[in-house]
Amino acid sequence: MDKYSILSVIAPIAAPAAPATMLVNILYGELIREAVNQNVAIGAAVLSGLGAEASGMIAAYVGIQAYRKQKYGLMVVSIIAFLSYAIFMAIGISAARDPLTMVSTIVISIIAYVSVGVLTDLRGVTSEKAEEVNMDINLMAAQRLLANAEARRNKSVQPQPPTSLPQVSAPPPPPGPSSQSTGIGHGRQFTGLSDDHIADIRDYWKANPDATLRQAAQACGCSPMTAGKYKP
C-alpha cells in the first residue's frame, strides 16, 4: 500500500474528528434534556455523527463519479446532498463558543472528502485503462492462436483429385513373353493397366505434384508402386 492509499484512509477519518465530536456532544446534550436514557442518548448521538460524516463522503464521491460519466442530473443531486451535509454540520456546531473555528474544521472535512473522491476516481480510471490494455493483449494473442490453428488445419488437409476416378480392375496379362516396354500408348510401359488408366495417373500427378504415393494410389485406383512408376 502506497502513502496515498494510507492518507486516503486517514484523511476522511481525522479531518472530521473535531466537528463530528462537537456534533455528537451537542446531540447528546439535547437528548439528555429531552429525558432520553443516557445510554440510548450516547448511542444515538454517536451514530448520528458517524452517519452525517459518511453521508458527506458518499455525496462527494458520487458527485465526482457522476461528473466523469456525464450524468449531470445525478451530479446535481449529489451536490445538493453534499451542501445539505455541510449546512447540517454548521448548524449543529453553531452552539459552540467559537463557531468560526468549528466551521473551519467542516471546510477541512469537505476538502478531505472531495480529495479522497478524486483519488479514488483516478485509481478507478487507471485500473480501467489497465484492464483495456490486458483485454487488447489477450485479444491479439487469441487472434494469433486462431491464425496458427487455421494454418495448421489448411496444411493438414489432404489434396483432392480434380475428379473422382472409378476403380478399374486390371485385365489379365496377355499370353506371351514378359510384358516389358512395348512402345504402346505414347511410350507407356505395359503393366496390365489400360492406356486411359495410365493417362489418368499421369494427369493426377500433374494436378497434384505434392501428393504422396498412397494418396495417388487411392485416388487412381492402383497400388502405390504403380502410381510411383508414372510420377514425373
PAZAPA-4460 file (N, C-alpha, C; in steps of 0.05 Angstrom, whole numbers, plus 32768, in hexadecimal, padded with zeros to 4 digits):
% residues 232
    n_x    n_y    n_z   ca_x   ca_y   ca_z    c_x    c_y    c_z   seq   type   mol
   8011   7FE8   8000   8000   8000   8000   8012   8019   8000     1      M     A
   800D   802B   7FED   801E   8043   7FEB   8014   8058   7FFF     2      D     A
   8023   806E   8001   801C   8082   8015   8002   8090   800F     3      K     A
   7FFB   8092   7FF6   7FE2   80A0   7FEF   7FCA   808E   7FF7     4      Y     A
   7FCD   8074   7FF5   7FB8   8062   7FFE   7FB4   8065   801C     5      S     A
   7FCB   8067   802B   7FC9   806A   8048   7FBC   8085   804F     6      I     A
   7FC5   809A   8041   7FB9   80B5   8046   7F9C   80B6   803F     7      L     A
   7F93   80A7   802A   7F77   80A8   8023   7F66   809A   8038     8      S     A
   7F72   808A   8049   7F63   807D   805F   7F63   8090   8077     9      V     A
   7F7A   809D   807C   7F7C   80AE   8094   7F6C   80C8   8090    10      I     A
   7F6D   80D4   8079   7F61   80EF   8075   7F44   80F0   807C    11      A     A
   7F33   80DE   8070   7F16   80E1   8076   7F0F   80D9   8093    12      P     A
   7F22   80CD   80A2   7F1D   80C6   80BE   7F27   80DC   80D0    13      I     A
   7F3F   80E6   80CB   7F4B   80FA   80DC   7F3F   8116   80D9    14      A     A
   7F3B   811E   80C0   7F31   813A   80BB   7F17   8140   80C9    15      A     A
   7F03   812F   80C7   7EE9   8136   80D3   7EE7   812E   80F1    16      P     A
   7EFE   8126   80FD   7EFC   811D   8119   7EF2   8133   812B    17      A     A
   7EFC   814B   8128   7EF4   8161   813A   7ED7   8169   8136    18      A     A
   7ECE   816F   811E   7EB2   8177   811B   7E9F   8160   8122    19      P     A
   7EA7   8147   811B   7E96   8131   8122   7E93   812D   8140    20      A     A
   7EA9   8131   814E   7EA8   812F   816B   7E96   8145   8177    21      T     A
   7E99   815D   816C   7E89   8173   8175   7E6B   816E   8170    22      M     A
   7E66   8163   8158   7E4A   815D   8152   7E3F   8148   8164    23      L     A
   7E4F   8133   8168   7E45   811D   817A   7E40   8128   8196    24      V     A
   7E51   8139   81A0   7E4E   8144   81BB   7E35   8155   81BD    25      N     A
   7E30   8165   81A8   7E18   8176   81A8   7DFF   8164   81A7    26      I     A
   7DFF   8150   8195   7DE8   813E   8193   7DE3   812F   81AD    27      L     A
   7DF9   8127   81B9   7DF6   8119   81D3   7DE9   812B   81E8    28      Y     A
   7DF2   8144   81EA   7DE7   8156   81FE   7DC9   815B   81F9    29      G     A
   7DC2   815E   81DF   7DA6   8163   81D9   7D95   814B   81DF    30      E     A
   7D9F   8134   81DA   7D8F   811B   81E0   7D8C   8118   81FE    31      L     A
   7DA1   811E   820D   7D9E   811C   822B   7D89   8130   8235    32      I     A
   7D89   8148   8229   7D75   815C   8232   7D59   8153   822B    33      R     A
   7D57   8142   8217   7D3C   8137   820F   7D36   811E   821F    34      E     A
   7D45   8119   8234   7D40   8102   8247   7D44   80E7   8239    35      A     A
   7D57   80E6   8226   7D5D   80CD   8219   7D71   80BE   822B    36      V     A
   7D6E   80A4   822C   7D81   8094   823C   7D9D   809A   8234    37      N     A
   7DAF   809B   8248   7DCB   80A3   8243   7DD9   8091   822E    38      Q     A
   7DD6   8077   8232   7DE3   8065   821F   7DD8   8067   8203    39      N     A
   7DBE   806A   8202   7DB1   806E   81E8   7DBA   8088   81DB    40      V     A
   7DBC   809D   81EB   7DC5   80B7   81E1   7DE1   80B6   81D6    41      A     A
   7DF3   80A8   81E4   7E0F   80A5   81DA   7E10   8097   81C0    42      I     A
   7E02   8080   81BE   7E02   8070   81A5   7DF6   8080   818E    43      G     A
   7DDF   808D   8193   7DD2   809C   817E   7DE3   80B3   8174    44      A     A
   7DF0   80C1   8187   7E01   80D8   817F   7E19   80CF   816E    45      A     A
   7E26   80B9   8177   7E3D   80AF   8168   7E35   80A5   814D    46      V     A
   7E1F   8097   814B   7E16   808D   8130   7E0F   80A4   811E    47      L     A
   7E02   80B9   8129   7DFB   80D0   8118   7E13   80DE   810E    48      S     A
   7E27   80E2   8120   7E40   80EF   8117   7E4E   80DF   8101    49      G     A
   7E51   80C5   8106   7E5E   80B4   80F2   7E4E   80B3   80D7    50      L     A
   7E34   80B2   80DA   7E23   80B1   80C2   7E25   80CB   80B1    51      G     A
   7E27   80E1   80BF   7E2A   80FB   80B1   7E44   80FC   80A2    52      A     A
   7E5A   80F3   80AE   7E74   80F4   80A1   7E75   80E0   808A    53      E     A
   7E69   80C9   808D   7E68   80B5   8078   7E58   80BF   8060    54      A     A
   7E42   80CD   8066   7E31   80D8   8051   7E40   80ED   8041    55      S     A
   7E50   80FE   804F   7E60   8112   8041   7E74   8105   802E    56      G     A
   7E82   80F1   8037   7E95   80E3   8026   7E88   80D6   800E    57      M     A
   7E72   80C9   8012   7E64   80BB   7FFC   7E5B   80D0   7FE8    58      I     A
   7E4F   80E6   7FF1   7E46   80FB   7FDF   7E5C   8106   7FCE    59      A     A
   7E74   810A   7FDA   7E8A   8115   7FCB   7E93   8101   7FB6    60      A     A
   7E95   80E8   7FBD   7E9F   80D3   7FAA   7E8B   80CF   7F93    61      Y     A
   7E71   80CE   7F9A   7E5C   80CA   7F85   7E5C   80E2   7F72    62      V     A
   7E5F   80FA   7F7D   7E60   8112   7F6B   7E77   8111   7F57    63      G     A
   7E8E   8108   7F61   7EA6   8107   7F4E   7EA1   80F1   7F39    64      I     A
   7E97   80DA   7F41   7E91   80C5   7F2E   7E7C   80CE   7F19    65      Q     A
   7E68   80DC   7F23   7E53   80E5   7F10   7E5E   80F9   7EFD    66      A     A
   7E70   810A   7F05   7E7C   811E   7EF3   7E8D   8110   7EDE    67      Y     A
   7E9C   80FC   7EE6   7EAD   80EE   7ED3   7E9D   80DE   7EBE    68      R     A
   7E87   80D3   7EC7   7E76   80C4   7EB5   7E60   80D5   7EA7    69      K     A
   7E62   80EF   7EAC   7E50   8102   7E9F   7E32   80FD   7EA6    70      Q     A
   7E2E   80F5   7EBE   7E12   80F2   7EC8   7E0C   810A   7EDA    71      K     A
   7E05   8120   7ECC   7E04   8139   7EDA   7DED   813B   7EED    72      Y     A
   7DD7   812D   7EE8   7DC1   812D   7EFA   7DC9   8121   7F15    73      G     A
   7DD7   810A   7F14   7DE1   80FE   7F2D   7DF6   8110   7F3A    74      L     A
   7E05   811E   7F2A   7E1A   812F   7F36   7E0C   8146   7F45    75      M     A
   7DF7   8151   7F3B   7DE9   8167   7F49   7DDD   815D   7F63    76      V     A
   7DD2   8145   7F63   7DC7   8139   7F7B   7DDD   8135   7F90    77      V     A
   7DF4   812C   7F87   7E0A   8127   7F99   7E14   8141   7FA5    78      S     A
   7E15   8156   7F95   7E1E   8170   7F9F   7E0B   817B   7FB4    79      I     A
   7DF1   8177   7FAF   7DDD   8180   7FC3   7DE0   8171   7FDD    80      I     A
   7DE5   8156   7FDB   7DE8   8146   7FF3   7E01   814F   8002    81      A     A
   7E16   8155   7FF3   7E2F   815D   8000   7E2C   8178   800E    82      F     A
   7E1F   818B   8001   7E1A   81A5   800D   7E08   81A2   8026    83      L     A
   7DF5   8190   8024   7DE3   818B   803B   7DF4   8180   8053    84      S     A
   7E07   816F   804D   7E18   8164   8062   7E28   817B   806F    85      Y     A
   7E33   818D   805E   7E43   81A3   8069   7E32   81B6   807A    86      A     A
   7E1A   81BC   8070   7E08   81CE   807F   7E00   81C1   8099    87      I     A
   7DF9   81A7   8098   7DF1   8199   80B0   7E08   819A   80C5    88      F     A
   7E20   8194   80BC   7E36   8195   80CF   7E3A   81B1   80DA    89      M     A
   7E38   81C6   80C9   7E3C   81E1   80D2   7E27   81E9   80E7    90      A     A
   7E0E   81E1   80E2   7DF9   81E8   80F5   7DFD   81D8   810F    91      I     A
   7E06   81BF   810C   7E09   81AF   8124   7E1E   81B9   8137    92      G     A
   7E33   81C5   812D   7E49   81CE   813E   7E47   81ED   8143    93      I     A
   7E31   81F9   813A   7E2F   8216   813F   7E2D   821D   815C    94      S     A
   7E27   8209   816D   7E25   820F   818A   7E40   8210   8197    95      A     A
   7E55   820A   8188   7E70   820B   8194   7E78   8227   819C    96      A     A
   7E8A   822A   81AE   7E92   8245   81B7   7EA1   8253   81A1    97      R     A
   7EAF   8245   8190   7EBD   8251   8179   7EB4   8243   8160    98      D     A
   7E9C   8249   8156   7E91   823B   813E   7EA3   823D   8125    99      P     A
   7EB1   8254   8123   7EC1   8259   810B   7ED7   8243   8109   100      L     A
   7EE4   823E   8120   7EF8   8229   8120   7EED   820E   8118   101      T     A
   7ED6   8208   8122   7EC9   81EE   811C   7EC1   81ED   80FF   102      M     A
   7EB8   8204   80F4   7EB0   8204   80D8   7EC9   81FF   80C6   103      V     A
   7EE0   8209   80CF   7EF8   8204   80BF   7EFF   81E6   80BE   104      S     A
   7EF9   81D8   80D3   7EFE   81BB   80D3   7EEB   81AD   80BF   105      T     A
   7ED3   81B9   80BC   7EC0   81AD   80A9   7ECB   81B1   808D   106      I     A
   7ED6   81C9   8087   7EE2   81CE   806D   7EF9   81BA   8067   107      V     A
   7F09   81B5   807C   7F1F   81A2   8079   7F13   8186   8073   108      I     A
   7EFE   817F   8080   7EF1   8165   807B   7EE7   8163   805F   109      S     A
   7EDB   8179   8055   7ED1   8179   8039   7EE9   8175   8025   110      I     A
   7EFF   8183   802B   7F16   817F   8019   7F20   8162   801A   111      I     A
   7F20   8157   8032   7F29   813B   8034   7F17   8128   8025   112      A     A
   7EFD   812C   8027   7EEA   811A   8019   7EED   811D   7FFB   113      Y     A
   7EEF   8135   7FF1   7EF2   813A   7FD4   7F0C   812E   7FCA   114      V     A
   7F21   8132   7FDA   7F3B   8128   7FD1   7F3B   8109   7FD0   115      S     A
   7F2F   80FD   7FE4   7F2E   80DF   7FE4   7F1D   80D6   7FCC   116      V     A
   7F07   80E4   7FC7   7EF6   80DC   7FB0   7F06   80DE   7F96   117      G     A
   7F15   80F4   7F92   7F25   80F7   7F79   7F3A   80E2   7F77   118      V     A
   7F48   80DC   7F8D   7F5D   80C8   7F8D   7F52   80AD   7F86   119      L     A
   7F3B   80A6   7F92   7F2E   808C   7F8D   7F26   808A   7F6F   120      T     A
   7F1C   80A1   7F65   7F14   80A1   7F49   7F2C   809D   7F36   121      D     A
   7F42   80AB   7F3C   7F5A   80A8   7F2C   7F64   808B   7F2C   122      L     A
   7F63   807F   7F44   7F6C   8063   7F45   7F5A   8051   7F35   123      R     A
   7F40   8057   7F35   7F2E   8048   7F25   7F33   804B   7F07   124      G     A
   7F39   8064   7EFE   7F3F   8068   7EE2   7F59   8059   7EDA   125      V     A
   7F6D   805A   7EEB   7F86   804B   7EE5   7F81   802E   7EE4   126      T     A
   7F70   8023   7EF6   7F6A   8007   7EF5   7F5B   7FFF   7EDC   127      S     A
   7F48   8010   7ED3   7F39   800B   7EBB   7F4C   800A   7EA2   128      E     A
   7F5E   801E   7EA1   7F71   801E   7E8B   7F82   8005   7E8A   129      K     A
   7F8B   7FFD   7EA2   7F9C   7FE4   7EA3   7F8C   7FCC   7E9A   130      A     A
   7F72   7FCB   7EA1   7F62   7FB5   7E98   7F5E   7FB5   7E7A   131      E     A
   7F5B   7FCD   7E6F   7F57   7FCF   7E52   7F71   7FC6   7E43   132      E     A
   7F88   7FCD   7E4E   7FA1   7FC5   7E42   7FA4   7FA6   7E44   133      V     A
   7F9C   7F9B   7E5B   7F9E   7F7E   7E5D   7F8B   7F70   7E4A   134      N     A
   7F73   7F7B   7E47   7F60   7F70   7E34   7F6A   7F71   7E18   135      M     A
   7F77   7F87   7E10   7F82   7F89   7DF5   7F98   7F74   7DF1   136      D     A
   7FA9   7F71   7E06   7FBF   7F5D   7E03   7FB4   7F41   7E01   137      I     A
   7F9F   7F3B   7E11   7F93   7F20   7E10   7F85   7F1C   7DF5   138      N     A
   7F79   7F31   7DEA   7F6C   7F2E   7DD0   7F80   7F29   7DBA   139      L     A
   7F97   7F37   7DBB   7FAB   7F33   7DA7   7FB7   7F17   7DA9   140      M     A
   7FBB   7F0D   7DC1   7FC5   7EF2   7DC5   7FB1   7EDD   7DBA   141      A     A
   7F98   7EE2   7DC0   7F83   7ECF   7DB6   7F82   7ECF   7D97   142      A     A
   7F85   7EE7   7D8B   7F85   7EE9   7D6E   7F9D   7EDA   7D62   143      Q     A
   7FB5   7EDD   7D6F   7FCC   7ECE   7D66   7FC8   7EB0   7D68   144      R     A
   7FBD   7EA7   7D7E   7FB8   7E8A   7D81   7FA4   7E80   7D6C   145      L     A
   7F90   7E90   7D67   7F7C   7E88   7D53   7F89   7E87   7D37   146      L     A
   7F9A   7E9A   7D31   7FA7   7E9A   7D17   7FBA   7E82   7D14   147      A     A
   7FC9   7E7C   7D29   7FDA   7E65   7D28   7FCB   7E4B   7D26   148      N     A
   7FB5   7E49   7D34   7FA4   7E31   7D32   7F99   7E2E   7D16   149      A     A
   7F90   7E44   7D0A   7F86   7E43   7CEF   7F9B   7E3B   7CDB   150      E     A
   7FB4   7E45   7CDF   7FCA   7E3E   7CCD   7FD0   7E20   7CCF   151      A     A
   7FD0   7E16   7CE8   7FD6   7DF9   7CEC   7FC0   7DE8   7CDF   152      R     A
   7FA7   7DF1   7CE2   7F91   7DE2   7CD7   7F92   7DE1   7CB8   153      R     A
   7F99   7DF8   7CAC   7F9B   7DF9   7C8F   7FB2   7DE8   7C85   154      N     A
   7FC8   7DE7   7C95   7FDF   7DD7   7C8D   7FDA   7DBA   7C8F   155      K     A
   7FC8   7DB2   7CA3   7FC3   7D96   7CA7   7FAD   7D8B   7C94   156      S     A
   7F9F   7D9C   7C86   7F8A   7D93   7C74   7F97   7D85   7C5C   157      V     A
   7F8F   7D6C   7C56   7F9A   7D5D   7C40   7F90   7D69   7C26   158      Q     A
   7FA1   7D6B   7C12   7F98   7D74   7BF8   7F85   7D60   7BEB   159      P     A
   7F70   7D69   7BDF   7F5D   7D58   7BD2   7F61   7D58   7BB4   160      Q     A
   7F5B   7D41   7BA7   7F5E   7D40   7B8A   7F4A   7D52   7B7D   161      P     A
   7F50   7D5C   7B64   7F3E   7D6E   7B57   7F23   7D61   7B51   162      P     A
   7F22   7D47   7B4C   7F09   7D39   7B47   7F0B   7D1E   7B54   163      T     A
   7EF5   7D13   7B5B   7EF4   7CF8   7B67   7EF7   7CE3   7B51   164      S     A
   7F0C   7CD3   7B55   7F12   7CBF   7B40   7F07   7CA4   7B49   165      L     A
   7EFA   7C96   7B37   7EEF   7C7B   7B3E   7F05   7C67   7B41   166      P     A
   7EFF   7C53   7B52   7F11   7C3D   7B55   7F12   7C2C   7B3B   167      Q     A
   7F2A   7C27   7B31   7F2D   7C18   7B18   7F3C   7BFE   7B1F   168      V     A
   7F31   7BE8   7B19   7F3E   7BCE   7B1E   7F51   7BC9   7B08   169      S     A
   7F68   7BBE   7B0F   7F7D   7BB9   7AFB   7F75   7B9F   7AEB   170      A     A
   7F77   7BA1   7AD0   7F70   7B89   7AC0   7F87   7B75   7AC3   171      P     A
   7F81   7B5C   7ABE   7F96   7B47   7AC0   7FAC   7B4D   7AAC   172      P     A
   7FC5   7B47   7AB2   7FDA   7B4C   7A9F   7FD7   7B3A   7A87   173      P     A
   7FDE   7B44   7A6F   7FDC   7B34   7A57   7FF1   7B1E   7A56   174      P     A
   7FEB   7B09   7A48   7FFF   7AF3   7A47   8018   7AFC   7A38   175      P     A
   802D   7AF0   7A3E   8046   7AF7   7A2F   805B   7AFF   7A42   176      G     A
   806F   7B0B   7A38   8087   7B12   7A48   8080   7B27   7A5D   177      P     A
   8092   7B2C   7A6F   808E   7B3F   7A85   8088   7B5A   7A79   178      S     A
   8074   7B67   7A87   806A   7B81   7A7C   807B   7B97   7A86   179      S     A
   8090   7B9D   7A77   80A1   7BB4   7A7C   8099   7BC9   7A69   180      Q     A
   80AB   7BDC   7A63   80A5   7BF2   7A51   809E   7BE8   7A36   181      S     A
   8087   7BF0   7A2B   807D   7BE7   7A11   8079   7BFE   79FE   182      T     A
   807D   7C16   7A09   807A   7C2E   79F8   805D   7C35   79F2   183      G     A
   804A   7C29   7A02   802E   7C2E   79FD   8026   7C46   7A0E   184      I     A
   8015   7C56   7A03   800A   7C6D   7A13   801E   7C82   7A1A   185      G     A
   802A   7C8E   7A06   803C   7CA4   7A09   8053   7C9E   7A1C   186      H     A
   805F   7C86   7A19   8076   7C7F   7A29   8070   7C76   7A45   187      G     A
   8056   7C70   7A4B   804F   7C66   7A66   8058   7C4A   7A69   188      R     A
   805E   7C42   7A81   8064   7C26   7A86   804B   7C16   7A8A   189      Q     A
   804A   7BFF   7A80   8032   7BEE   7A83   8034   7BDF   7A9E   190      F     A
   8022   7BE6   7AB1   8022   7BDA   7ACB   8008   7BCD   7AD2   191      T     A
   7FF8   7BC7   7ABE   7FDE   7BBC   7AC3   7FC9   7BD1   7AC6   192      G     A
   7FD0   7BEB   7AC4   7FBD   7C01   7AC5   7FB6   7C0B   7AA9   193      L     A
   7F9F   7C15   7AA6   7F97   7C20   7A8C   7FA6   7C3B   7A87   194      S     A
   7FA8   7C42   7A6D   7FB4   7C5C   7A67   7FA6   7C73   7A74   195      D     A
   7F8B   7C72   7A75   7F7C   7C87   7A82   7F82   7C89   7AA0   196      D     A
   7F84   7C71   7AAC   7F8A   7C71   7AC9   7FA6   7C7D   7ACF   197      H     A
   7FB9   7C76   7ABF   7FD4   7C81   7AC2   7FD4   7C9F   7ABD   198      I     A
   7FC4   7CA8   7AA9   7FC2   7CC4   7AA4   7FB5   7CD3   7ABB   199      A     A
   7FA2   7CC5   7AC8   7F95   7CD2   7AE0   7FA9   7CD5   7AF6   200      D     A
   7FBA   7CC0   7AFA   7FCE   7CC2   7B10   7FE1   7CD9   7B0A   201      I     A
   7FEB   7CDC   7AF2   7FFD   7CF2   7AEB   7FEF   7D0D   7AEE   202      R     A
   7FD6   7D0F   7AE6   7FC7   7D28   7AE9   7FC4   7D2F   7B06   203      D     A
   7FC0   7D1A   7B17   7FBE   7D20   7B34   7FD8   7D2C   7B3F   204      Y     A
   7FEF   7D20   7B36   8009   7D2B   7B40   800D   7D48   7B36   205      W     A
   8004   7D4E   7B1E   8007   7D6A   7B14   7FF6   7D7D   7B25   206      K     A
   7FDE   7D74   7B2C   7FCD   7D85   7B3C   7FD4   7D86   7B59   207      A     A
   7FE2   7D71   7B63   7FE8   7D6F   7B80   8005   7D66   7B83   208      N     A
   8018   7D77   7B7C   8035   7D6E   7B7D   803E   7D69   7B9A   209      P     A
   8031   7D74   7BAE   803A   7D71   7BC9   802D   7D59   7BD8   210      D     A
   801B   7D4B   7BCA   800D   7D35   7BD7   8020   7D1E   7BDD   211      A     A
   8019   7D0E   7BF1   8029   7CF6   7BF8   8021   7CDF   7BE6   212      T     A
   8032   7CCA   7BE6   802B   7CB2   7BD6   8011   7CA6   7BDF   213      L     A
   800C   7CA5   7BF9   7FF4   7C9A   7C03   7FDB   7CAA   7BFA   214      R     A
   7FDD   7CC4   7BFB   7FC7   7CD5   7BF2   7FC2   7CD1   7BD4   215      Q     A
   7FD7   7CCF   7BC4   7FD4   7CCB   7BA8   7FC8   7CB0   7BA2   216      A     A
   7FD1   7C9B   7BB1   7FC6   7C81   7BAD   7FA8   7C7F   7BB4   217      A     A
   7FA1   7C8C   7BCA   7F84   7C8C   7BD2   7F73   7C9B   7BBE   218      Q     A
   7F7E   7CB1   7BB3   7F6E   7CC1   7BA0   7F6C   7CB4   7B85   219      A     A
   7F81   7CA5   7B7D   7F81   7C9A   7B61   7F7A   7C7D   7B60   220      C     A
   7F76   7C70   7B78   7F6D   7C54   7B78   7F83   7C41   7B70   221      G     A
   7F9B   7C45   7B7A   7FB1   7C33   7B74   7FC3   7C31   7B8D   222      C     A
   7FD8   7C21   7B8B   7FEA   7C1E   7BA1   7FFD   7C36   7BA3   223      S     A
   8009   7C3C   7BBA   801C   7C52   7BBC   8034   7C4D   7BAA   224      P     A
   803C   7C34   7BA7   8053   7C2F   7B95   804D   7C37   7B78   225      M     A
   8034   7C2F   7B6F   802C   7C36   7B54   802A   7C54   7B51   226      T     A
   801E   7C62   7B65   801C   7C7F   7B63   8037   7C8C   7B62   227      A     A
   804B   7C80   7B70   8066   7C8C   7B70   8074   7C89   7B55   228      G     A
   806C   7C75   7B46   8079   7C71   7B2C   8073   7C88   7B18   229      K     A
   805C   7C95   7B1C   8054   7CA9   7B08   8056   7CC5   7B14   230      Y     A
   8063   7CC8   7B2B   8068   7CE2   7B36   807E   7CF0   7B27   231      K     A
   807A   7D09   7B1D   808F   7D17   7B0D   80A9   7D1A   7B1D   232      P     A
***
